Amino acid sequence: MADTDDRIIRIENKLDKVVDHISSIDSTLAAQHESLREHIRRTNLLEEEVEPIKKHVNMVGGVIKMVLILSAVGGGAEGVVALLNYLRK
């Protein structure tokens, strides 16, 4: 009978340790959840800050492409004019 009582006490002690460990895990998980929530909030703020920069970069890229196209057209037109002047002589 004493052996059975000792065994029950050991099982109860082990269960208490498991419950304590699970409680510790729950506390850690709750803290990590709050940390994640704050991280998501900061990420959203940064994405809002970056959006105007993306628009500006796209606009500058469009202007550069337009300048390159106009330069190519101007160079081609200059080449045609020079060729026509050469052929007239």
VEXDO-963695 format. One record per residue (C-alpha): x, y, z. Coordinates in steps of 0.001 Angstrom, whole numbers. Each point is the difference from the previous one (the first is absolute). Layout:
<atoms>
        px        py        pz
         X         Y         Z
...
</atoms>
This chain:
<atoms>
        px        py        pz
         0         0         0
      2852      2405       787
      1522      -823     -3385
     -3266       964     -1709
      -191      3261      1971
      3621       866      -916
      -739      -731     -3618
     -3091      2234        23
      1991      2805      1647
      2737      -292     -2662
     -2617        93     -2761
     -1623      3058      1563
      3397      1729       274
       731      -727     -3641
     -3423      1303     -1013
       651      3169      2015
      3287       495     -1865
     -1754      -493     -3342
     -2703      2502       948
      2657      2527      1104
      1867      -503     -3285
     -3184       480     -2043
      -763      3179      1953
      3483      1268      -783
      -523      -784     -3690
     -3340      1850        42
      1653      3080      1525
      2765       -50     -2598
     -2501      -415     -2816
     -2067      2942      1238
      3100      2217       166
      1078     -1061     -3507
     -3507       693     -1301
       185      3569      1305
      3468       416     -1482
     -1281     -1232     -3363
     -2960      2388       159
      2392      2937       572
      2256     -1186     -2829
     -2955      -159     -2395
     -1066      3513      1023
      3486      1393      -656
       231     -1840     -3308
     -3293      1501     -1151
      1204      3493       932
      3221      -488     -1944
     -1860     -1272     -3048
     -2138      3153        67
      3175      2105       120
      1583     -1865     -2933
     -3002       288     -2336
       655      3673     -1000
      3651      -888      -617
     -1042     -2808     -2366
     -2248      2411     -1899
      2820      2518      -294
      2450     -2649     -1247
     -2515     -1144     -2625
      -554      3599     -1118
      3740       693      -296
       452     -3262     -1908
     -2750      1066     -2423
      1616      3402      -523
      3369     -1635      -701
     -1585     -2357     -2544
     -1748      2938     -1667
      3282      1949      -223
      1753     -3031     -1504
     -2754      -492     -2582
        20      3692      -919
      3795      -102      -296
      -177     -3010     -2289
     -2679      1641     -2144
      1986      3249      -131
      3203     -1850      -891
     -1805     -1950     -2711
     -1534      3186     -1414
      3411      1700        27
      1451     -3003     -1823
     -2723       144     -2670
       512      3754      -464
      3772      -472      -294
      -469     -2816     -2537
     -2411      2075     -2095
      2430      2954        38
      2832     -2297     -1072
     -2056     -1506     -2825
     -1026      3468     -1292
      3572      1053      -559
</atoms>
